[in-house]
């Protein structure tokens, strides 16, 4: 019987026997030729095409079914290719739902789709001015600022209307002058760039541009309008290019001006709150000089006040509120010497004591706070029905940023009972306990409701002001 080994590529025998009982020359079980008329191996080891044999072992290759490809879902959009002026976002999909199989067709259509984004026009790329070049009154600024600090549009350098001038392109091309209306310093005369304006009544004006190496920050708009001291940026170069002097080396280096921004630094400030521009004393030029800083919005949570901000919510944590019992003070005493009498003696007396109280509550303008059987607040309101149980009720009004100083007189009447044949001392005590409640206040900028500031703290004030009496008897 002729058999074949797997080395010849054939896995079946010429005698049409198959299975483990009929091995090939290399010992492996013989198979049937799946492409012949006898593709199946019966249970008795014969290759034929009977259904029972094919049900046992079928060596025919299954007929491959072609599957056309289908698109999956588009993915998330990519980041916009530009921040302004119109950019592009892309989203891609994959031909895997299902993928093409057995010669099936590929997906029809594009794997990528696009859309426009950030279509708002771009503002000018004003750039910044190199610090060394600015101090040298150089011509290195090449940004696109075209609006002056007075709000005027710059006149193109190659135009002679409405103002005639001698800064021609032919003469000052290497100084930045060209067919544009961007601010420049072509004559190397100033430490501020400038331009002629399109306003016939204003020949020229300076322009604001930031200094590259300095974090200038900005000055809140309303604070600047009110000549406030709210600028906290790092500008320390004046408009003339001079370096600022440390405030501690000036008359403003005292504790008095610390809250107005003066301190151990040389940044431009407005400590006396007199001007619409910040300034500083200088170390290498005139005694003092102005500084250029931009104006910004008002979202400065370090300078919350009730003129620019509105108190929109106040939360009191009543669960963690406490009544702090303070040691009583001696308000007066009476002594009854009844050593020689077998009868008790009674003495009534009145104790009056004046006290100056200083209170401040800097978070609720025009609010009334009631402390007593119930603790509540008029504006803002405390909800939930939480209570403090104390023995005395008082009403005090507080106003934002102000200190309330009151002169109060506490008067109480007592009855001292002197025991027979004893010296009785009756002492009037004044109790002034404190209330302490954690709070969280929320402030919203009146001109931009997206600017929200929060503050946490502890509200403390007098909870009780009461009198009591103790009695001491001695033989």
C-alpha positions as CSV (number, residue, x, y, z in Angstrom):
1,X,0.0,0.0,0.0
2,X,1.4,3.3,-1.0
3,X,1.4,6.0,1.7
4,X,2.7,9.5,1.7
5,X,4.5,11.5,4.3
6,X,3.9,15.1,5.2
7,X,7.2,15.9,3.6
8,X,5.6,15.5,0.1
9,X,2.8,18.0,1.0
10,X,0.1,15.3,0.8
11,X,-1.6,14.2,3.9
12,X,-3.7,11.3,2.4
13,X,-3.1,7.7,1.3
14,X,-3.6,6.2,-2.2
15,X,-5.7,3.4,-0.7
16,X,-8.2,6.0,0.5
17,X,-7.8,4.8,4.2
18,X,-7.8,7.5,6.9
19,X,-7.6,8.1,10.6
20,X,-5.3,7.2,13.4
21,X,-5.4,3.5,12.5
22,X,-4.0,4.3,9.1
23,X,-1.0,6.5,9.6
24,X,1.3,8.0,7.0
25,X,5.0,7.1,6.7
26,X,5.9,9.7,9.4
27,X,3.3,8.2,11.8
28,X,0.7,11.0,11.6
29,X,-2.9,10.0,11.0
30,X,-3.9,10.0,7.3
31,X,-6.4,12.6,6.0
32,X,-8.7,12.7,3.0
33,X,-8.2,15.0,0.0
34,X,-10.6,17.8,0.6
35,X,-10.6,18.8,-3.1
36,X,-11.3,15.2,-4.4
37,X,-14.6,13.2,-4.8
38,X,-13.8,11.5,-1.4
39,X,-13.3,14.4,1.0
40,X,-14.6,12.8,4.2
41,X,-13.3,10.1,6.6
42,X,-15.8,7.6,7.9
43,X,-15.8,6.1,11.4
44,X,-14.2,2.9,9.9
45,X,-11.4,4.8,8.2
46,X,-12.5,5.1,4.6
47,X,-12.4,8.3,2.5
48,X,-15.7,8.8,0.6
49,X,-18.4,11.4,0.2
50,X,-21.2,9.8,2.2
51,X,-23.1,12.1,4.5
52,X,-22.4,9.9,7.5
53,X,-18.7,10.1,6.8
54,X,-18.8,13.9,6.3
55,X,-20.6,14.1,9.6
56,X,-17.6,12.3,11.1
57,X,-14.6,14.2,9.6
58,X,-15.0,16.6,6.7
59,X,-11.7,17.8,5.1
60,X,-13.4,20.2,2.6
61,X,-12.5,23.9,3.0
62,X,-15.5,26.0,4.0
63,X,-16.8,28.4,1.4
64,X,-15.6,31.9,2.3
65,X,-18.4,34.6,2.4
66,X,-17.4,38.1,1.4
67,X,-18.2,40.8,4.0
68,X,-18.3,44.4,3.0
69,X,-16.8,47.0,5.4
70,X,-18.8,49.4,7.5
71,X,-17.9,52.7,9.1
72,X,-17.6,53.1,12.9
73,X,-18.6,56.3,14.7
74,X,-16.7,59.5,14.3
75,X,-14.4,60.3,17.2
76,X,-14.2,63.5,19.2
77,X,-13.2,66.8,17.5
78,X,-9.6,67.8,17.7
79,X,-8.4,71.0,19.2
80,X,-9.0,74.0,17.0
81,X,-6.0,74.9,14.8
82,X,-6.3,78.6,15.6
83,X,-7.5,80.6,18.6
84,X,-9.1,83.3,16.4
85,X,-9.6,84.3,12.8
86,X,-11.0,80.9,11.8
87,X,-9.4,77.5,12.5
88,X,-10.2,73.9,11.6
89,X,-11.2,70.9,13.7
90,X,-11.1,67.3,12.5
91,X,-12.8,64.1,13.5
92,X,-11.9,60.6,12.1
93,X,-13.7,57.3,11.9
94,X,-12.4,53.7,11.1
95,X,-13.8,51.1,8.7
96,X,-14.2,48.5,11.3
97,X,-18.0,48.0,11.8
98,X,-17.3,45.5,10.4
99,X,-13.9,45.4,8.7
100,X,-13.9,44.1,5.1
101,X,-13.4,40.3,5.0
102,X,-13.0,37.6,2.3
103,X,-12.7,40.1,-0.5
104,X,-15.6,42.3,0.7
105,X,-15.7,45.9,-0.4
106,X,-14.0,48.7,1.5
107,X,-16.1,51.5,3.1
108,X,-17.4,54.2,0.9
109,X,-16.9,57.8,1.9
110,X,-14.3,59.9,3.8
111,X,-12.6,58.7,7.0
112,X,-12.2,62.4,8.1
113,X,-14.6,65.3,8.4
114,X,-13.8,68.9,9.2
115,X,-15.5,72.0,10.6
116,X,-14.5,75.6,11.2
117,X,-13.9,77.0,14.7
118,X,-12.9,80.1,16.5
119,X,-14.2,82.3,13.7
120,X,-14.1,85.6,15.6
121,X,-11.6,88.0,14.1
122,X,-8.2,88.1,15.8
123,X,-7.1,91.2,17.6
124,X,-3.7,92.7,16.8
125,X,-0.6,90.7,17.8
126,X,0.8,93.5,19.9
127,X,3.7,91.3,21.1
128,X,6.1,92.8,23.6
129,X,9.1,95.1,23.8
130,X,12.5,93.6,24.8
131,X,13.5,95.1,28.2
132,X,17.1,96.0,27.3
133,X,16.0,97.7,24.0
134,X,13.2,99.6,25.8
135,X,15.6,100.9,28.4
136,X,17.9,101.9,25.6
137,X,15.0,103.7,23.8
138,X,15.7,101.4,20.9
139,X,13.7,100.6,17.8
140,X,13.3,96.9,18.4
141,X,9.5,96.8,18.9
142,X,7.9,95.0,15.9
143,X,4.5,94.2,17.2
144,X,1.1,95.2,15.7
145,X,-0.3,97.6,18.3
146,X,-2.2,100.2,16.3
147,X,-4.3,101.9,19.0
148,X,-2.9,104.6,21.3
149,X,-3.4,104.9,25.1
150,X,-5.9,107.6,24.3
151,X,-8.0,105.2,22.2
152,X,-7.0,106.7,18.8
153,X,-6.3,104.7,15.7
154,X,-2.8,105.1,14.3
155,X,-2.2,106.8,11.0
156,X,-0.3,104.7,8.5
157,X,3.4,105.7,8.3
158,X,3.2,105.9,4.5
159,X,0.3,108.4,4.7
160,X,0.5,112.1,5.1
161,X,-3.1,112.8,6.0
162,X,-4.4,114.0,8.3
163,X,-0.9,114.8,9.7
164,X,2.2,115.5,7.6
165,X,5.5,114.2,8.9
166,X,9.0,113.3,7.9
167,X,9.1,109.6,9.0
168,X,9.2,108.2,5.5
169,X,9.7,104.6,4.6
170,X,12.8,105.5,2.5
171,X,14.5,107.1,5.5
172,X,13.3,105.0,8.4
173,X,12.6,101.5,6.9
174,X,15.2,99.9,9.1
175,X,13.6,101.5,12.2
176,X,10.3,99.7,11.7
177,X,8.5,102.2,9.5
178,X,6.6,100.7,6.6
179,X,3.3,100.4,4.9
180,X,1.4,99.9,8.1
181,X,0.0,101.8,11.0
182,X,1.7,100.0,13.9
183,X,3.2,101.9,16.8
184,X,7.0,102.4,16.6
185,X,9.9,104.4,18.0
186,X,11.7,105.3,14.8
187,X,13.8,108.2,16.2
188,X,15.1,106.2,19.2
189,X,13.9,109.1,21.3
190,X,11.4,107.6,23.8
191,X,11.1,104.5,26.0
192,X,7.5,104.3,24.7
193,X,6.3,103.5,21.2
194,X,4.0,106.0,19.5
195,X,2.3,106.9,16.3
196,X,0.5,109.8,14.5
197,X,-3.3,109.4,14.8
198,X,-6.1,109.5,12.4
199,X,-7.8,112.1,14.6
200,X,-7.2,115.5,13.0
201,X,-7.2,117.1,16.5
202,X,-4.7,114.8,18.0
203,X,-1.4,114.8,16.1
204,X,0.3,111.9,17.9
205,X,0.0,109.8,21.0
206,X,1.9,107.1,23.0
207,X,0.9,103.4,22.7
208,X,0.8,100.8,25.4
209,X,2.9,97.6,24.8
210,X,4.1,95.2,27.5
211,X,7.7,94.6,28.3
212,X,8.8,91.1,27.4
213,X,10.6,90.1,30.6
214,X,8.1,91.6,33.1
215,X,4.9,90.2,34.4
216,X,3.0,93.4,34.4
217,X,-0.4,92.1,35.3
218,X,-3.2,94.6,35.0
219,X,-5.2,97.2,37.0
220,X,-8.9,96.5,37.8
221,X,-10.9,98.9,35.7
222,X,-13.2,100.3,38.4
223,X,-10.3,100.7,40.9
224,X,-8.3,102.6,38.3
225,X,-11.2,104.9,37.6
226,X,-11.5,105.7,41.3
227,X,-7.8,106.3,41.6
228,X,-7.5,103.3,43.8
229,X,-4.5,101.3,44.9
230,X,-5.6,97.9,43.5
231,X,-2.7,97.4,41.0
232,X,-0.6,94.4,42.2
233,X,1.4,93.7,39.0
234,X,5.2,93.4,38.6
235,X,5.9,96.5,36.4
236,X,9.1,98.1,37.7
237,X,10.2,100.1,34.6
238,X,8.8,103.6,34.1
239,X,7.6,105.1,30.9
240,X,11.0,106.8,30.5
241,X,12.8,103.5,30.9
242,X,14.0,104.1,34.5
243,X,14.2,101.3,37.1
244,X,11.9,101.8,40.2
245,X,13.3,102.2,43.7
246,X,12.3,99.9,46.6
247,X,9.4,101.5,48.5
248,X,11.1,100.8,51.8
249,X,13.7,103.4,50.8
250,X,11.0,106.0,50.4
251,X,8.6,107.8,52.7
252,X,5.9,105.3,51.6
253,X,7.8,102.4,53.1
254,X,5.8,102.5,56.4
255,X,3.0,100.3,57.8
256,X,0.5,103.0,56.8
257,X,0.8,102.2,53.1
258,X,1.3,98.5,53.3
259,X,-2.4,97.8,52.5
260,X,-2.1,100.1,49.5
261,X,0.6,97.9,47.9
262,X,3.8,99.6,49.1
263,X,6.3,97.2,50.6
264,X,9.7,95.5,50.3
265,X,9.7,95.6,46.4
266,X,10.1,98.1,43.6
267,X,6.9,97.6,41.7
268,X,4.8,100.6,40.5
269,X,2.0,101.5,42.8
270,X,-0.5,104.2,43.6
271,X,-0.2,104.2,47.4
272,X,-1.6,107.6,48.1
273,X,-4.6,106.8,45.8
274,X,-4.4,110.2,44.0
275,X,-3.8,109.3,40.4
276,X,-5.2,107.3,37.4
277,X,-1.7,106.0,36.7
278,X,0.7,104.1,38.9
279,X,4.2,105.4,39.5
280,X,7.4,104.9,41.4
281,X,10.5,106.7,42.6
282,X,13.5,105.8,40.4
283,X,17.1,104.8,41.0
284,X,18.6,105.9,37.7
285,X,16.6,108.9,36.4
286,X,14.3,111.6,37.6
287,X,13.1,111.5,41.2
288,X,9.9,109.8,40.2
289,X,8.1,108.7,37.0
290,X,4.8,107.2,35.7
291,X,4.5,103.6,34.7
292,X,2.6,102.0,31.9
293,X,0.2,99.2,32.9
294,X,-2.9,97.8,31.2
295,X,-6.4,98.0,32.5
296,X,-8.2,94.7,33.2
297,X,-11.6,93.5,34.5
298,X,-12.5,93.5,38.1
299,X,-12.1,89.8,39.2
300,X,-9.6,90.4,41.9
301,X,-10.6,88.4,44.9
302,X,-7.9,90.0,47.1
303,X,-9.7,93.3,47.0
304,X,-13.4,92.4,47.5
305,X,-15.5,95.4,48.5
306,X,-19.2,96.3,48.6
307,X,-18.8,98.9,45.9
308,X,-17.6,96.6,43.2
309,X,-18.9,93.3,44.6
310,X,-22.3,92.1,45.8
311,X,-22.7,89.7,48.6
312,X,-24.8,86.9,47.0
313,X,-24.7,84.2,49.7
314,X,-23.7,83.7,53.3
315,X,-23.6,80.3,54.9
316,X,-23.3,79.9,58.6
317,X,-22.2,76.5,60.0
318,X,-24.5,76.4,63.0
319,X,-23.7,72.8,63.8
320,X,-20.2,73.9,64.7
321,X,-21.2,77.1,66.4
322,X,-20.3,77.5,70.0
323,X,-21.1,79.7,73.0
324,X,-17.8,80.5,74.7
325,X,-18.3,81.1,78.4
326,X,-16.0,83.8,79.6
327,X,-14.9,84.2,83.2
328,X,-17.3,86.7,85.0
329,X,-16.1,90.0,86.3
330,X,-16.8,91.6,89.7
331,X,-19.3,94.4,89.2
332,X,-19.8,95.3,92.9
333,X,-20.5,93.9,96.3
334,X,-22.3,94.6,99.6
335,X,-21.5,93.3,103.1
336,X,-24.1,92.7,105.9
337,X,-22.6,92.4,109.4
338,X,-25.3,90.7,111.4
339,X,-23.2,89.2,114.2
340,X,-25.3,90.5,117.1
341,X,-28.7,89.7,115.8
342,X,-30.8,86.5,115.9
343,X,-32.9,87.8,113.0
344,X,-32.0,87.9,109.3
345,X,-31.4,91.2,107.6
346,X,-32.3,92.1,104.0
347,X,-30.5,94.7,101.8
348,X,-31.4,95.7,98.3
349,X,-28.8,97.3,96.1
350,X,-28.4,98.3,92.5
351,X,-25.2,97.8,90.5
352,X,-24.5,99.9,87.4
353,X,-21.4,99.5,85.3
354,X,-20.3,101.3,82.1
355,X,-18.4,99.4,79.4
356,X,-17.1,100.4,76.0
357,X,-17.6,97.7,73.4
358,X,-15.8,97.7,70.0
359,X,-17.3,95.4,67.4
360,X,-16.9,94.9,63.7
361,X,-18.4,92.6,61.1
362,X,-17.0,93.1,57.7
363,X,-19.1,90.7,55.6
364,X,-22.7,91.7,55.7
365,X,-23.6,95.3,54.8
366,X,-26.7,96.6,56.6
367,X,-27.5,93.3,58.3
368,X,-29.0,92.8,61.7
369,X,-27.8,89.9,63.8
370,X,-30.0,88.7,66.7
371,X,-28.5,86.6,69.3
372,X,-30.7,85.0,72.0
373,X,-33.3,82.4,72.2
374,X,-32.9,82.2,68.4
375,X,-30.0,83.1,66.2
376,X,-31.0,84.6,62.9
377,X,-29.7,87.0,60.3
378,X,-31.8,89.5,58.3
379,X,-29.7,89.8,55.2
380,X,-28.5,87.3,54.2
381,X,-31.0,84.9,55.8
382,X,-30.1,81.8,57.7
383,X,-32.4,78.9,57.0
384,X,-33.0,75.5,58.5
385,X,-34.4,76.6,61.8
386,X,-31.2,76.1,63.7
387,X,-31.1,77.8,67.1
388,X,-28.7,78.8,69.9
389,X,-30.2,78.6,73.4
390,X,-28.7,81.4,75.5
391,X,-30.1,83.4,78.3
392,X,-30.1,86.9,76.9
393,X,-31.2,88.6,73.6
394,X,-29.6,91.6,72.1
395,X,-29.7,93.3,68.7
396,X,-26.6,94.8,67.1
397,X,-26.2,96.3,63.6
398,X,-23.0,96.0,61.7
399,X,-21.8,97.7,58.5
400,X,-19.2,96.5,56.1
401,X,-15.7,97.9,56.7
402,X,-16.8,100.0,59.8
403,X,-16.2,99.5,63.5
404,X,-19.1,100.0,65.8
405,X,-18.1,101.4,69.2
406,X,-20.8,101.6,71.8
407,X,-20.9,102.9,75.4
408,X,-23.2,100.7,77.3
409,X,-24.5,100.8,80.9
410,X,-25.5,97.6,82.6
411,X,-27.9,98.0,85.6
412,X,-29.2,95.3,87.8
413,X,-31.0,95.2,91.2
414,X,-30.1,92.6,93.8
415,X,-31.4,91.5,97.2
416,X,-28.8,90.4,99.7
417,X,-30.1,88.3,102.7
418,X,-27.9,88.5,105.8
419,X,-28.0,85.4,108.0
420,X,-28.3,85.7,111.8
421,X,-25.0,86.1,113.6
422,X,-22.9,86.0,110.4
423,X,-21.1,88.3,108.1
424,X,-22.7,88.0,104.6
425,X,-21.0,89.2,101.5
426,X,-23.1,89.5,98.3
427,X,-21.1,89.9,95.1
428,X,-22.6,91.1,91.8
429,X,-21.0,89.4,88.8
430,X,-21.1,90.5,85.2
431,X,-21.2,87.7,82.5
432,X,-20.3,88.5,78.9
433,X,-20.1,85.3,76.9
434,X,-19.1,85.1,73.3
435,X,-20.7,83.4,70.3
436,X,-18.5,81.8,67.6
437,X,-19.9,80.6,64.3
438,X,-17.9,79.5,61.2
439,X,-19.1,81.2,58.0
440,X,-18.6,81.1,54.2
441,X,-19.5,84.2,52.2
442,X,-19.8,84.4,48.4
443,X,-19.3,87.7,46.5
444,X,-20.1,88.3,42.9
445,X,-18.5,91.1,40.8
446,X,-21.2,93.6,39.8
447,X,-19.9,94.1,36.3
448,X,-19.1,90.4,35.5
449,X,-21.2,87.7,37.1
450,X,-18.6,85.1,36.1
451,X,-16.3,86.6,38.7
452,X,-17.2,84.9,42.0
453,X,-15.1,85.1,45.2
454,X,-15.5,83.1,48.4
455,X,-14.2,83.7,51.9
456,X,-14.3,81.5,55.0
457,X,-13.9,82.7,58.5
458,X,-15.2,82.8,62.1
459,X,-17.9,85.2,63.1
460,X,-17.6,86.2,66.8
461,X,-19.5,88.6,68.9
462,X,-20.9,89.0,72.4
463,X,-23.7,86.5,73.0
464,X,-24.8,87.5,76.5
465,X,-24.4,90.5,78.8
466,X,-26.1,89.5,82.1
467,X,-25.6,89.9,85.9
468,X,-25.7,87.4,88.7
469,X,-25.0,87.4,92.5
470,X,-23.1,85.1,94.7
471,X,-23.4,84.9,98.5
472,X,-20.6,84.2,101.0
473,X,-21.3,83.7,104.8
474,X,-18.7,83.8,107.5
475,X,-19.3,83.5,111.3
